């Protein structure tokens, strides 16, 4: 049995869960998420507890058991609390600004980079050098944050670039370090 897959999920208050065949629908105060269960993984809803069982002990089924449970738990947290990633822009002259839904980044290129987030993700600029990416889908929030970071990843010599707020950039010594 998968250690993660066998753990039951307690459904938080204010969250409703519907099972329609192999489709799991989770609805809360922030929105609604849907996930299709893989073949061989079954969900059982008993009161406010959701459990996942697998059909057999094949290698593929074992790998999907814990994954499906983790995705369902992330859906519960997403529709009740939401997910957010803080990001920082580091560098002299590096700035971020918001125009409507779009994020405008001045990060050392000859032009400003405009990033328009997909539906379900909200960008909020808190200062000229900090912003946050938030939404109810954990995978989508992380993907958007990674795409924004990829515009100008932090470099190891001066630490300039776009980084996660909790990220520590490992610095390297420059050319004069050997003397």
C-alpha positions in Angstrom: 0.0 0.0 0.0 1.2 3.5 -0.7 1.9 5.4 2.5 0.5 8.6 1.0 -2.3 6.9 -0.9 -3.8 5.1 2.1 -4.1 8.3 4.2 -7.7 9.6 4.2 -8.5 13.2 3.3 -10.7 15.0 5.7 -12.9 17.4 3.7 -12.7 21.0 5.2 -15.8 22.9 6.1 -17.3 24.8 3.2 -16.0 22.4 0.6 -18.2 20.0 -1.3 -17.0 16.9 -3.1 -18.9 15.1 -5.9 -17.9 11.8 -7.5 -19.4 11.3 -11.0 -18.0 8.0 -12.1 -14.2 8.7 -12.6 -14.5 12.5 -12.3 -13.8 14.2 -9.0 -15.3 17.7 -8.6 -14.3 19.9 -5.6 -16.1 23.1 -5.0 -15.3 25.7 -2.3 -15.6 29.4 -1.6 -12.8 30.3 -4.0 -13.9 28.3 -7.0 -14.3 24.8 -8.5 -11.7 22.2 -9.7 -12.2 19.0 -11.6 -9.9 16.0 -11.9 -10.4 12.8 -13.8 -9.3 9.7 -11.8 -6.9 7.4 -13.6 -8.1 3.8 -14.5 -7.8 1.4 -11.6 -8.0 4.1 -8.9 -11.3 4.4 -7.1 -12.5 7.1 -4.7 -14.9 6.4 -1.8 -16.7 9.2 -0.1 -17.9 8.4 3.5 -19.3 11.5 5.2 -16.6 14.1 5.2 -13.7 11.6 4.6 -12.4 10.8 1.1 -10.3 7.6 0.6 -8.6 6.2 -2.5 -8.2 2.5 -3.3 -6.4 0.9 -6.2 -7.7 -2.1 -8.2 -4.5 -4.1 -8.1 -0.9 -4.0 -6.9 0.7 -3.4 -10.3 3.6 -1.0 -10.5 1.6 1.6 -12.5 -1.3 1.4 -10.1 1.0 1.8 -7.1 2.6 4.9 -8.6 -0.8 6.5 -9.3 -2.3 5.8 -5.9 -0.3 8.3 -3.9 -0.3 10.8 -6.8 -4.1 10.8 -7.0 -4.5 11.3 -3.3 -2.0 14.2 -3.3 -3.7 15.9 -6.2 -7.1 15.6 -4.5 -5.7 17.0 -1.2 -4.2 20.0 -3.2 -7.6 20.6 -4.7 -9.2 20.8 -1.3 -6.7 23.3 0.0 -6.9 25.3 -3.3 -10.6 25.8 -3.3 -10.7 26.6 0.5 -7.5 28.7 1.0 -5.8 29.1 -2.4 -2.1 29.1 -3.2 0.3 32.0 -3.5 4.0 32.3 -4.5 5.9 35.5 -3.6 8.5 36.7 -6.1 11.2 39.4 -6.1 12.9 41.4 -8.8 16.6 42.0 -7.8 18.9 44.3 -9.6 19.7 48.0 -10.2 17.0 49.5 -12.4 15.0 46.2 -12.3 11.3 47.0 -11.7 7.9 45.4 -12.0 4.6 47.2 -12.6 1.0 46.1 -13.3 -1.3 47.3 -16.0 -4.7 45.6 -15.8 -4.0 41.8 -15.5 -0.6 42.1 -17.2 2.7 42.2 -15.5 5.3 44.7 -16.9 8.9 43.8 -16.2 11.9 46.0 -16.7 14.7 43.4 -16.2 17.7 44.7 -18.2 16.4 44.1 -21.7 16.1 46.9 -24.3 12.3 46.6 -23.9 9.8 46.0 -21.1 8.6 42.4 -20.9 4.8 42.0 -20.7 3.5 38.8 -19.1 -0.2 38.1 -19.3 -1.3 35.3 -16.9 -3.7 32.5 -18.0 -7.2 32.3 -16.6 -7.3 31.2 -13.0 -4.1 33.0 -12.0 -3.9 36.4 -10.4 -0.8 38.6 -10.4 -0.5 41.3 -7.7 2.4 43.8 -7.5 3.1 44.8 -3.9 6.1 47.1 -4.5 8.4 48.0 -7.4 10.5 44.9 -6.7 8.0 42.4 -5.4 4.9 40.7 -6.6 2.8 37.6 -6.0 1.3 34.9 -8.1 -1.9 33.4 -6.7 -4.8 31.1 -7.7 -6.7 27.9 -6.7 -4.8 25.4 -8.8 -1.4 24.6 -7.3 0.1 23.2 -10.5 -0.9 26.3 -12.5 0.4 28.8 -9.9 3.8 27.0 -9.8 3.9 26.8 -13.6 3.2 30.5 -14.1 5.7 31.5 -11.4 8.4 29.3 -13.1 7.6 30.9 -16.5 8.0 34.4 -15.0 11.3 33.4 -13.3 12.6 32.0 -16.6 12.3 35.4 -18.2 15.4 36.5 -16.2 16.7 33.8 -13.8 18.9 35.0 -11.0 22.6 34.9 -11.9 25.2 33.8 -9.4 27.7 36.7 -9.6 25.5 39.7 -8.6 22.3 37.9 -7.9 20.3 40.0 -10.4 17.1 38.6 -11.9 13.7 37.3 -10.9 13.6 34.9 -8.0 11.2 33.3 -5.5 10.8 35.2 -2.3 12.1 32.2 -0.2 14.8 31.3 -2.7 18.5 31.8 -1.7 20.8 32.5 -4.7 24.1 30.8 -4.2 26.7 33.4 -5.0 30.1 32.8 -6.8 33.3 34.8 -6.4 34.3 36.9 -9.4 37.6 36.9 -11.3 39.5 38.7 -8.5 38.8 36.0 -5.9 41.9 34.0 -6.9 44.4 36.8 -6.2 
